[in-house]
Amino acid sequence: MGRVVNRLSSKLGRLALQSPLAVASGTFGTEYFDLFPQSVLGAYVSKTITLLPKAGNPPPRLYETEAGLLNSIGLQNTGLIGFIEEELPRLRSILKIPLIVSFSGASIDEFCRILSVLEQEQGISGYEVNVSCPNVENEGIAFGADPDIVFELTRKLAELTEKELVVKLSPNVTDIAKIARAAEAGGATTLSLINTLYGMAIDWNTGRSRISQKVCGYSGMGIKPVALALTHKTAQAVKIPLLAMGGIHTWQDALEFFYAGAAAVSIGTALYSDPLAAVNVYQGLEAFFAERGLTLNGIIGTVR
């Protein structure tokens, strides 16, 4: 009897994946695993944590647009110690797939302090370094918008860990390729992209902003063309693998990102309207590759 071929296996740097699907940070609760097997996902990305607890931004923080979702959560989380004492033990007991911990900091030193503490913990396979959140500022310039800072931050973090080091890029920059090359040169083993675009919605009847912070993050199907273009551009600029996201709702959406150069993809906003979106994407991809006699690795970056 021949060996069963996993046509969907992939790899992010040092991390082998049995499925090329992940969930975008902060969009997926582990209670969904009551609805489908974990093997649908190749990795679980936690909600972004910070050194100290954050209450997040005041409501309203979410607004559904005609083609996507506006959000301004503001990195609400229990902080590093809260994560280690409460969330990490729970995740360790539940997860059968690799855990990637997303974290953010207000300075290079703070990023390094968080990683150093996390390195003492068991059950973590990698890190997603969130340098693309509007809450992370350096003299008014977002961390992820400055290639020199991205290089220096990544270099220092890479010295602290042998685990998968994913740097999450922002689309809100002039040249994402420049930022991507800086992260790769600093020692990132994977890049994830894109984080949310800037967005805004106003109630025409009252003139009031739909979101308390006014300008916020925009995700969902409306950003897919932008995410695809930036994935392709980044894939041309670096040699390390890409974990891409941005408006993926169907298996056909995911396939487009693989052709553009992604080694794996994350599903985020789609989960709010369809908790089974990842299952449907997985099953669709599995059927496609089996029918065509192809493997995922054979099509990555082959857009014509």
C-alpha positions as CSV (number, residue, x, y, z in Angstrom):
1,M,0.0,0.0,0.0
2,G,1.5,3.3,-1.1
3,R,2.2,6.2,1.3
4,V,-0.6,8.8,1.6
5,V,0.6,12.1,0.1
6,N,-0.2,15.2,2.0
7,R,-0.5,17.7,-0.9
8,L,-1.1,20.5,1.5
9,S,2.0,20.3,3.7
10,S,4.2,23.4,3.8
11,K,6.9,25.0,5.8
12,L,7.5,28.3,7.5
13,G,11.2,28.7,8.2
14,R,12.0,26.1,10.9
15,L,8.3,25.1,11.3
16,A,6.9,22.2,9.3
17,L,3.1,22.5,8.7
18,Q,0.7,19.7,8.0
19,S,-1.8,22.3,6.7
20,P,-1.0,25.7,5.0
21,L,-3.8,27.4,7.0
22,A,-3.5,29.4,10.2
23,V,-5.8,31.9,11.9
24,A,-5.0,35.6,12.1
25,S,-4.1,36.8,15.5
26,G,-7.0,37.8,17.6
27,T,-9.7,36.4,15.3
28,F,-10.1,32.8,16.5
29,G,-11.1,31.3,19.8
30,T,-10.1,27.7,20.7
31,E,-13.8,26.9,21.4
32,Y,-14.1,26.6,17.6
33,F,-12.2,23.3,17.9
34,D,-15.4,21.9,19.2
35,L,-16.7,22.3,15.6
36,F,-13.8,20.8,13.6
37,P,-10.4,19.0,14.0
38,Q,-7.3,21.0,14.7
39,S,-5.6,19.2,11.8
40,V,-7.4,21.7,9.5
41,L,-4.8,24.3,10.7
42,G,-1.1,24.1,10.5
43,A,-0.5,26.5,13.4
44,Y,-2.4,28.6,15.9
45,V,-1.5,32.3,16.3
46,S,-2.4,33.8,19.6
47,K,-3.9,37.2,20.2
48,T,-1.2,39.8,20.4
49,I,0.1,40.4,24.0
50,T,2.0,43.3,25.4
51,L,4.3,43.7,28.4
52,L,1.6,45.2,30.6
53,P,-2.2,44.7,30.4
54,K,-4.1,46.9,28.0
55,A,-7.8,47.8,28.4
56,G,-8.1,48.5,24.7
57,N,-9.9,51.4,23.1
58,P,-13.4,52.6,24.1
59,P,-16.4,51.5,22.1
60,P,-17.6,51.5,19.5
61,R,-14.7,49.4,18.3
62,L,-16.2,47.4,15.4
63,Y,-18.2,48.4,12.4
64,E,-19.1,46.2,9.4
65,T,-18.7,48.0,6.1
66,E,-20.1,47.0,2.7
67,A,-16.9,44.9,2.0
68,G,-15.1,44.2,5.2
69,L,-14.7,45.1,8.9
70,L,-13.4,48.2,10.7
71,N,-11.8,47.5,14.1
72,S,-10.1,49.5,16.8
73,I,-9.6,47.0,19.6
74,G,-6.4,48.6,20.7
75,L,-4.5,45.5,21.6
76,Q,-6.7,44.7,24.6
77,N,-5.0,41.9,26.5
78,T,-4.0,40.7,30.0
79,G,-0.3,41.4,29.5
80,L,2.7,39.1,29.5
81,I,2.3,37.7,33.0
82,G,-1.4,37.3,32.6
83,F,-0.8,35.4,29.4
84,I,1.8,33.1,31.0
85,E,-0.3,32.4,34.1
86,E,-3.7,32.1,32.5
87,E,-3.8,31.7,28.8
88,L,-0.6,29.8,28.0
89,P,-1.4,26.8,30.3
90,R,-4.9,26.6,28.7
91,L,-3.5,26.7,25.2
92,R,-0.8,24.1,26.1
93,S,-3.6,21.7,27.3
94,I,-5.8,22.2,24.2
95,L,-3.5,22.6,21.2
96,K,-2.1,19.7,19.3
97,I,-0.7,22.0,16.6
98,P,2.2,24.5,16.8
99,L,1.5,27.6,18.9
100,I,2.9,30.9,17.6
101,V,2.7,33.7,20.2
102,S,2.0,37.2,18.8
103,F,3.5,40.1,20.8
104,S,4.1,43.8,20.5
105,G,6.1,46.4,22.4
106,A,6.6,50.1,22.8
107,S,10.4,50.0,22.3
108,I,13.1,47.6,21.1
109,D,14.0,46.9,24.7
110,E,10.4,46.0,25.5
111,F,10.1,43.6,22.6
112,C,13.3,41.9,23.8
113,R,12.1,41.7,27.4
114,I,8.9,40.0,26.3
115,L,10.7,37.5,24.1
116,S,13.2,36.7,26.8
117,V,10.4,35.8,29.3
118,L,8.5,33.8,26.7
119,E,11.6,31.8,25.9
120,Q,11.5,30.4,29.4
121,E,8.1,28.8,28.8
122,Q,7.3,25.4,27.3
123,G,4.8,24.8,24.5
124,I,5.7,27.7,22.2
125,S,6.9,26.9,18.6
126,G,7.4,30.4,17.4
127,Y,6.7,34.1,17.6
128,E,4.9,36.7,15.5
129,V,6.4,40.1,16.1
130,N,3.7,42.6,15.6
131,V,5.5,45.8,14.4
132,S,2.5,47.0,12.4
133,C,0.0,48.0,15.1
134,P,-0.9,51.7,15.2
135,N,-0.4,51.5,19.0
136,V,3.3,50.9,18.6
137,E,4.9,54.2,18.0
138,N,8.4,55.6,17.8
139,E,8.4,59.3,17.9
140,G,5.2,59.3,15.8
141,I,6.4,56.8,13.3
142,A,5.1,53.3,13.4
143,F,7.8,50.7,14.1
144,G,7.0,48.8,11.0
145,A,7.4,51.8,8.7
146,D,11.1,52.3,9.4
147,P,13.5,49.7,7.8
148,D,16.4,50.6,10.1
149,I,14.3,50.0,13.2
150,V,12.8,46.8,11.8
151,F,16.3,45.5,11.0
152,E,17.7,46.4,14.5
153,L,14.6,45.0,16.3
154,T,14.7,41.7,14.3
155,R,18.4,41.4,14.8
156,K,18.2,41.6,18.5
157,L,15.2,39.3,18.7
158,A,16.9,36.7,16.5
159,E,19.8,36.6,18.9
160,L,17.4,35.5,21.7
161,T,15.6,32.6,20.1
162,E,16.1,29.5,17.9
163,K,12.3,29.2,17.3
164,E,10.3,30.4,14.4
165,L,10.6,34.2,14.2
166,V,7.8,35.8,12.1
167,V,7.7,39.5,11.6
168,K,4.3,40.9,10.7
169,L,4.4,43.7,8.2
170,S,2.1,46.7,7.7
171,P,0.6,47.6,4.4
172,N,0.6,51.2,5.4
173,V,4.1,52.0,4.1
174,T,5.5,53.5,1.0
175,D,7.6,50.4,0.0
176,I,6.8,47.1,1.8
177,A,9.7,45.4,-0.1
178,K,12.2,47.6,1.7
179,I,10.7,46.7,5.1
180,A,10.6,43.0,4.2
181,R,14.3,43.0,3.2
182,A,15.2,44.7,6.5
183,A,13.4,42.0,8.5
184,E,15.0,39.3,6.5
185,A,18.5,40.8,6.9
186,G,17.9,41.1,10.6
187,G,17.2,37.3,11.0
188,A,13.4,36.9,10.5
189,T,12.6,33.3,9.4
190,T,9.1,34.1,8.0
191,L,7.2,37.3,7.2
192,S,3.5,37.6,7.7
193,L,1.4,40.2,5.9
194,I,-0.7,42.1,5.6
195,N,-2.0,43.7,8.8
196,T,-5.0,45.9,8.5
197,L,-5.2,48.9,6.2
198,Y,-6.2,52.3,7.6
199,G,-10.0,52.8,7.4
200,M,-12.8,55.0,8.5
201,A,-16.6,55.1,8.4
202,I,-18.9,58.0,9.1
203,D,-22.7,58.1,9.8
204,W,-23.8,60.5,7.0
205,N,-27.0,61.3,9.0
206,T,-25.2,62.5,12.1
207,G,-21.7,63.2,11.0
208,R,-20.4,61.0,13.7
209,S,-17.6,58.5,13.3
210,R,-18.7,54.9,13.4
211,I,-15.6,54.1,15.5
212,S,-14.6,55.9,18.6
213,Q,-10.9,56.3,17.5
214,K,-12.2,57.5,14.0
215,V,-9.3,56.2,11.9
216,C,-8.8,52.4,12.6
217,G,-8.0,49.1,11.0
218,Y,-9.8,47.8,7.9
219,S,-9.8,44.1,7.1
220,G,-12.0,41.6,5.1
221,M,-12.7,40.9,1.5
222,G,-12.3,44.5,0.4
223,I,-8.6,44.4,1.1
224,K,-7.8,41.2,-0.8
225,P,-6.5,42.9,-4.0
226,V,-4.1,45.0,-2.0
227,A,-3.0,42.0,0.1
228,L,-2.4,39.9,-3.0
229,A,-0.3,42.7,-4.7
230,L,1.8,43.2,-1.5
231,T,2.3,39.5,-1.1
232,H,3.5,39.2,-4.7
233,K,5.8,42.2,-4.3
234,T,7.2,40.9,-1.0
235,A,7.8,37.4,-2.5
236,Q,9.9,39.0,-5.2
237,A,12.0,40.9,-2.6
238,V,12.9,38.1,-0.1
239,K,13.8,34.4,0.1
240,I,12.2,33.6,3.4
241,P,8.6,32.2,3.3
242,L,5.5,34.3,3.6
243,L,2.4,33.8,5.8
244,A,-0.1,35.9,3.9
245,M,-3.6,37.2,4.9
246,G,-6.1,39.7,3.8
247,G,-9.7,39.0,2.8
248,I,-9.5,35.2,2.4
249,H,-13.0,33.7,2.6
250,T,-12.8,30.8,0.2
251,W,-10.4,28.2,-1.0
252,Q,-10.1,30.0,-4.3
253,D,-9.0,33.1,-2.4
254,A,-6.3,31.1,-0.6
255,L,-5.1,29.6,-3.9
256,E,-4.6,33.1,-5.3
257,F,-2.3,33.9,-2.4
258,F,-0.2,30.7,-3.0
259,Y,0.2,31.6,-6.6
260,A,1.3,35.1,-5.5
261,G,4.1,33.6,-3.3
262,A,2.6,32.7,0.1
263,A,3.8,29.4,1.7
264,A,0.8,29.5,4.0
265,V,-2.2,31.8,4.7
266,S,-4.2,33.0,7.6
267,I,-7.9,33.4,7.8
268,G,-9.2,36.2,10.0
269,T,-12.3,38.4,9.3
270,A,-14.1,35.5,7.5
271,L,-14.3,33.7,10.8
272,Y,-16.6,36.3,12.3
273,S,-19.4,35.4,9.8
274,D,-18.5,31.8,9.3
275,P,-16.7,29.9,12.1
276,L,-16.2,27.0,9.7
277,A,-14.4,29.1,7.0
278,A,-11.1,27.4,7.7
279,V,-12.7,23.9,7.2
280,N,-14.3,24.9,3.9
281,V,-11.0,26.4,2.7
282,Y,-9.1,23.3,3.7
283,Q,-11.5,20.9,2.1
284,G,-11.7,22.9,-1.1
285,L,-7.9,23.0,-1.4
286,E,-7.6,19.3,-0.7
287,A,-10.0,18.5,-3.5
288,F,-8.4,20.9,-5.9
289,F,-4.9,19.6,-5.5
290,A,-6.0,15.9,-5.6
291,E,-8.0,16.5,-8.7
292,R,-5.2,18.3,-10.5
293,G,-2.5,15.9,-9.2
294,L,-0.6,18.9,-7.8
295,T,1.0,19.8,-4.5
296,L,1.0,23.1,-2.7
297,N,4.7,23.5,-2.9
298,G,4.6,23.1,-6.7
299,I,2.5,26.2,-7.2
300,I,3.9,28.7,-4.7
301,G,4.9,31.9,-6.5
302,T,4.1,30.6,-9.9
303,V,1.7,33.4,-10.9
304,R,2.0,34.1,-14.7
